[in-house]
Amino acid sequence: MDEIYHALPNWAQDVLVTLGLLTPLLVVGLIVLRGFHVGPLLLGLLRRQVWISAVFTALIAVSVALGTGLIAQERGLRQGTARAADKFDLVIAAPGSEITAMLAAVYLQPSDLPLLDGATYAEIAAHPRVSLVAPLGFGDSWRDAPVVGTTAGFVDHLSEGLAAGRPFTAEDEAIAGARVALEIGDSFAPAHGVGDAAEHGAHGDFAYRVVGKMPMTGSPWDRALMVPIESVWSVHGLANGHGPDWDGDIGPPFSPAHFPGTPAALVRAESLGATYSLQAEFSTAQTMAFFPGSVLARLHALMGDIRQVMSVLAVITQVLVTAGVLAGLMMLTRLLARRLALLRALGAPRRFVFALTWSYAATLILTGAAIGLLLGIAASFAIAAAITARTDIVVAATLGWPEIHLVAGFVSLTGLLALLPAYLTMTRPVITDLRG
């Protein structure tokens, strides 16, 4: 059986798991309702107790929405951060923290990083297996958009073609990310630093002119402004990376003796094997070569622990809600005791009253779970939009099979526990209930 199960496609396995989780509820329902038609009385009971039923249904729906929304959000965040790092095959920086360097190079988080010198950068650029190497210079900003010095080759690699305009060809030209509030032809003056600490006017009257616009990448680079690395060096009073015989064309090759340094360099190799070879070759006492994807995997492993905590919290929440629903059903059966006793006095079998009470509870549980799934979807979209706005990482959180499994298990467990108040209703003394 295991071989047959594992040979099935993933969606079929998930369907079988869902059906397996729902099987106890279905079996109990068939046994409890066998031989009875409780539909008309159930509808009448729901109409007479519409507000109480709505409260119980809303309680269950909120519980399901919280549990599913939290888990879906965590998965969406993992997927979004992974997509944002797709274009960064290999990053080489000076020795230090890989996480700090990755957050700076990939996610544009302000960091104070040591610099790679000109000789090291030249060695990387001259390597026969390197197809692209681009310096990344940070430190300036415009409003909330980081200004990053790099090369036209990096912009082309990141965007795979501009959405509008052309690449920069002069030191005072810039490429704007898709979410930057600048259009082609607009000019802006960079501030030194980022955020509240930024020093406006620190670079005199120097200004950039936007000549190109990137497409959406789903990463923090959508809010970045990319400029020639030469201009970043120049406005800070450093050499521009080229020697005295420079012909004025920006970009590589750079002169090692006039290369002021770069916090990080993106490296792309001619093949996957060459990428691993370069990572090993440049992991030295002078350089730190790392795969952002590997560093991100370690962070995701930590997030996996967080996911377990969130799953436990979701289960605890649903257990508490289940206990609340059962306590509420106990009280509700006391409110319905006279009507149910009247049914028994008119000749209804005890098992019919048992079936009616359980059907009422199961209806509330199933309705609440279904509404909770819809609320979970809406909450996931809302939270994902908020995270995207704050981090610039496109998070697409949608409910998946893990959330459906969680809800299916919750529904079955709560449906089985609902047998208890139904049983207590069946055993109540008829004469006492009729007298009220």
JOTA-V654075 format. One record per helix or strand of 2 or more residues. SS is the DSSP state (@ for helix, = for strand). FROM is the first residue (numbers start at 1). TO is the last residue. If there is no record, write none. Layout:
{{SS:FROM:TO} {SS:FROM:TO}}
This chain:
{{@:2:7} {@:10:33} {@:39:48} {@:50:84} {=:90:93} {@:98:105} {@:118:125} {=:130:142} {=:145:150} {@:152:159} {=:164:165} {=:173:176} {=:187:188} {=:191:192} {@:195:197} {=:208:213} {@:220:223} {=:225:228} {@:229:235} {@:256:258} {=:264:269} {@:272:281} {=:288:290} {@:292:335} {@:337:345} {@:350:391} {@:401:426} {@:430:435}}
